[in-house]
Amino acid sequence: MSLKTKYGITALVAGASEGIGAAFASCLAAEGFDLILIARRPEPLQKLADSLSDKYKVGIICMVCDLSDEGASEHVIASLDGKEIDILVYNAALSHIGSFIEHPAEGHNKAAHLNMITPMNLVHYFGGKMVEKGRGAIILMSSMAGLQGSGFLATYAATKAFNRVFAESLWYEWKDKGVDIIACCAGATVTPGYIRSKPGKVSLMAPAAQKPEDVVRECFSRLGRRPSFISGQANRFASFIMQRLLPRITAVKIMGDSTRKMYRL
Ligand SMILES: NC(=O)c1ccc[n+]([C@@H]2O[C@H](COP(=O)([O-])OP(=O)(O)OC[C@H]3O[C@@H](n4cnc5c(N)ncnc54)[C@H](OP(=O)(O)O)[C@@H]3O)[C@@H](O)[C@H]2O)c1
């Protein structure tokens, strides 16, 4: 069954202009969904919208909004003025790489808001509408960093753990209500944000970074079948060793050591 037949006609992608969010938007446009695309910078957002509407002849609304602002979810909901959303993809995230204490508390608050509070509020509103009508889908981006403590990514990792547990919990609550929700735990993925972070090579054994399109394809193939998943075979193998075979303290040390080495901290 196509995504459109199963879920409806309109998808909202929060954090859509580049990287994994843009790949979600492209995939959904190719499936024939009308789109609402959100990001802070208007130019890349409009450029993507123009190219997708030209190529796939779908309707696209661009919304410029900083989703880390306190009133962001209320703003998004009010701007949509009752418009039905059939698929919600929450992709935007903020990560501070480095010492927790040396980064201002304000920055950690912004990350907590962008990565947890805004998606929680949007899921509460749009998820509620989906449950009412008995169909819909929600995708929350999580990360392998959230599978255990990850030194030098403390707030980011903790917010990503939130997204996974949050999606899994709602998957259980909604499994008989026609609404699918999934947390996508990505590993390193070649996106502009990832490249800007200037990661170094950790070791020859580290899983290769995935392409955004591959993460998105895997996500749609698991949506409706699982509450969460780890993207990429090499990442699943690494996670099996870290989560199932090694003691948690070892997994936490490996993550912290890798991040320290990767970002020369
Ligand atoms: N890339 C990886 O290696 C990786 C690994 C694991 C998990 N993930 C997860 O995958 C997701 C996407 O990652 P990515 O690398 O594609 O991210 P990215 O390159 O940083 O792009 C994120 C998108 O979100 C938008 N955005 C960022 N902050 C925003 C804000 N405050 N308000 C509204 N929009 C905002 C950006 O556009 P503007 O800048 O114009 O706002 C951009 O379109 C994230 O949730 C991340 O945690 C990524």
The ligand as an SDF file (V2000), in Angstrom:
LIG
                    3D

 48 52  0  0  0  0  0  0  0  0999 V2000
   23.6730   13.9160   10.6020 N   0  0  0  0  0  0  0  0  0  0  0  0
   23.9650   12.9730   11.4740 C   0  0  0  0  0  0  0  0  0  0  0  0
   25.0790   12.4370   11.4920 O   0  0  0  0  0  0  0  0  0  0  0  0
   22.9200   12.5110   12.4560 C   0  0  0  0  0  0  0  0  0  0  0  0
   23.2030   11.4140   13.2630 C   0  0  0  0  0  0  0  0  0  0  0  0
   22.2450   10.9910   14.1630 C   0  0  0  0  0  0  0  0  0  0  0  0
   21.0350   11.6340   14.2660 C   0  0  0  0  0  0  0  0  0  0  0  0
   20.7950   12.7180   13.4770 N   0  0  0  0  0  0  0  0  0  0  0  0
   19.5300   13.4190   13.6470 C   0  0  0  0  0  0  0  0  0  0  0  0
   18.9330   13.6410   12.3960 O   0  0  0  0  0  0  0  0  0  0  0  0
   18.2650   14.8920   12.3790 C   0  0  0  0  0  0  0  0  0  0  0  0
   18.7330   15.7270   11.2210 C   0  0  0  0  0  0  0  0  0  0  0  0
   20.1110   15.8460   11.2120 O   0  0  0  0  0  0  0  0  0  0  0  0
   20.8410   16.6600   10.0890 P   0  0  0  0  0  0  0  0  0  0  0  0
   22.2860   16.3650   10.2180 O   0  0  0  0  0  0  0  0  0  0  0  0
   20.1560   16.4720    8.7780 O   0  0  0  0  0  0  0  0  0  0  0  0
   20.5700   18.1420   10.6210 O   0  0  0  0  0  0  0  0  0  0  0  0
   20.9840   19.5450   10.0260 P   0  0  0  0  0  0  0  0  0  0  0  0
   21.8860   19.3840    8.8570 O   0  0  0  0  0  0  0  0  0  0  0  0
   21.4440   20.2940   11.1690 O   0  0  0  0  0  0  0  0  0  0  0  0
   19.6050   20.0900    9.4460 O   0  0  0  0  0  0  0  0  0  0  0  0
   18.5560   20.2240   10.2140 C   0  0  0  0  0  0  0  0  0  0  0  0
   17.4130   20.9570    9.4760 C   0  0  0  0  0  0  0  0  0  0  0  0
   16.6580   21.5120   10.5160 O   0  0  0  0  0  0  0  0  0  0  0  0
   16.5910   22.9350   10.3710 C   0  0  0  0  0  0  0  0  0  0  0  0
   16.7060   23.5060   11.7150 N   0  0  0  0  0  0  0  0  0  0  0  0
   17.7770   23.4560   12.5460 C   0  0  0  0  0  0  0  0  0  0  0  0
   17.5270   24.1380   13.6630 N   0  0  0  0  0  0  0  0  0  0  0  0
   16.2630   24.6180   13.5480 C   0  0  0  0  0  0  0  0  0  0  0  0
   15.4340   25.4220   14.3750 C   0  0  0  0  0  0  0  0  0  0  0  0
   15.8800   25.8890   15.5300 N   0  0  0  0  0  0  0  0  0  0  0  0
   14.1960   25.7240   13.9630 N   0  0  0  0  0  0  0  0  0  0  0  0
   13.7520   25.2800   12.7540 C   0  0  0  0  0  0  0  0  0  0  0  0
   14.4860   24.5230   11.9290 N   0  0  0  0  0  0  0  0  0  0  0  0
   15.7280   24.1960   12.3190 C   0  0  0  0  0  0  0  0  0  0  0  0
   17.7370   23.3180    9.4550 C   0  0  0  0  0  0  0  0  0  0  0  0
   17.4610   24.4990    8.6880 O   0  0  0  0  0  0  0  0  0  0  0  0
   17.7810   25.9660    9.2570 P   0  0  0  0  0  0  0  0  0  0  0  0
   19.2110   25.9370    9.6820 O   0  0  0  0  0  0  0  0  0  0  0  0
   17.5080   26.8710    8.1050 O   0  0  0  0  0  0  0  0  0  0  0  0
   16.8390   26.2120   10.3810 O   0  0  0  0  0  0  0  0  0  0  0  0
   17.8310   22.0920    8.5560 C   0  0  0  0  0  0  0  0  0  0  0  0
   16.8900   22.2100    7.5090 O   0  0  0  0  0  0  0  0  0  0  0  0
   18.5180   15.5300   13.7400 C   0  0  0  0  0  0  0  0  0  0  0  0
   17.4210   15.3000   14.5730 O   0  0  0  0  0  0  0  0  0  0  0  0
   19.7300   14.7930   14.2620 C   0  0  0  0  0  0  0  0  0  0  0  0
   19.7360   14.7160   15.6680 O   0  0  0  0  0  0  0  0  0  0  0  0
   21.7030   13.1750   12.5810 C   0  0  0  0  0  0  0  0  0  0  0  0
  1  2  1  0
  2  3  2  0
  2  4  1  0
  4  5  1  0
  4 48  2  0
  5  6  2  0
  6  7  1  0
  7  8  2  0
  8  9  1  0
  8 48  1  0
  9 10  1  0
  9 46  1  0
 10 11  1  0
 11 12  1  0
 11 44  1  0
 12 13  1  0
 13 14  1  0
 14 15  2  0
 14 16  1  0
 14 17  1  0
 17 18  1  0
 18 19  2  0
 18 20  1  0
 18 21  1  0
 21 22  1  0
 22 23  1  0
 23 24  1  0
 23 42  1  0
 24 25  1  0
 25 26  1  0
 25 36  1  0
 26 27  1  0
 26 35  1  0
 27 28  2  0
 28 29  1  0
 29 30  1  0
 29 35  2  0
 30 31  1  0
 30 32  2  0
 32 33  1  0
 33 34  2  0
 34 35  1  0
 36 37  1  0
 36 42  1  0
 37 38  1  0
 38 39  2  0
 38 40  1  0
 38 41  1  0
 42 43  1  0
 44 45  1  0
 44 46  1  0
 46 47  1  0
M  CHG  2   8   1  16  -1
M  END
$$$$
